[in-house]
Amino acid sequence: MSNNYNVYLISDSTGETLDRIFLSLKSQFKNFDHKKKEFVFVRTEQQIDKIINECRSLENSIILYTIVETKLAKYITKKSEQNNIPCFGVLGSLILNFSKLLNQKASHTPSAQHVLDEDYYKRIEAIQFTMGHDDGKKTGDIKKSDIILLGVSRTSKTPTSIYLANRGYKTMNIPLVLNQEIPNDLKSFNLKLCVIGLYADPQRLSDIRRNRVSIMNEKNIPTYTNLQAIEKEVDDSKKLFKKYNWPTIDVTRKSVEETAASIIKIYDIQKNK
């Protein structure tokens, strides 16, 4: 029997929730060889029958699903049991327990989280704002920002900004460049702005920058990858953050998601002061 698993992720919506849950799940197991196959917008018994037939033809098939419509969820469970296929509903018991706790029936509506409500349009507005204010653009709009990120090159400012925008935060990021002044509005202690400094280990930055230079085939920028020059950049950025009493985050070994979570926590604390 093979030790490779065939994991089927079945969702009645976009599959984003299930994919994230599976990502967290598999990270807990070092030896988990698998092939993943995703099925989205599954809303009929015929679709499920087709997936079950494919599962039967392969060894070590596992099904994880997020199907909120009760009848269809019972159907996939029944079919899986009949064919001895391990099958796990990710949301079912949680919805049931919440229903009991809140003393109300769940709607069991697929894609209910994707309605075009106020929060949705807020996220779209935040994404548009963030993309238009990337890498130091339109710094005159600082007061319109929810969050402002500062840091030297390659401290994950842009990807972190985009992630925050998808969470609904208008985010501006400003690179710290040698001999270049920061916008005057940032120097005001009277403005209640959520400014956060990002920094990283100089050696790590040097490695990342060398890789970027090789990919972009850029030349004539020796100080960009020079370790001593980067050490000075990082040291100067830390002095700047300290001068204005801005909270800082070391992003050296942090994922974008981890950095964003820390930023949101800082934002919430400052907002509730």
Sequence and secondary structure as in RCSB ss.txt:
>XXXX:A:sequence
MSNNYNVYLISDSTGETLDRIFLSLKSQFKNFDHKKKEFVFVRTEQQIDKIINECRSLENSIILYTIVETKLAKY
ITKKSEQNNIPCFGVLGSLILNFSKLLNQKASHTPSAQHVLDEDYYKRIEAIQFTMGHDDGKKTGDIKKSDIILL
GVSRTSKTPTSIYLANRGYKTMNIPLVLNQEIPNDLKSFNLKLCVIGLYADPQRLSDIRRNRVSIMNEKNIPTYT
NLQAIEKEVDDSKKLFKKYNWPTIDVTRKSVEETAASIIKIYDIQKNK
>XXXX:A:secstr
  S EEEEEEESS SHHHHHHHHHHHTT SS  EEEEEE S  SHHHHHHHHHHHHTSSSEEEEEE  SHHHHHH
HHHHHHHTT  EEESSHHHHHHHHHHHTS     TTGGG   HHHHHHHHHHHHHHHTGGGTTGGGGGG SEEEE
ESTTSSHHHHHHHHHHTT  EEEEE  TT    GGGG SSS   EEEEE  HHHHHHHHHHHHHHHT  S HHHH
 HHHHHHHHHHHHHHHHHTT  EEE TT  HHHHHHHHHHHHHHHHT 
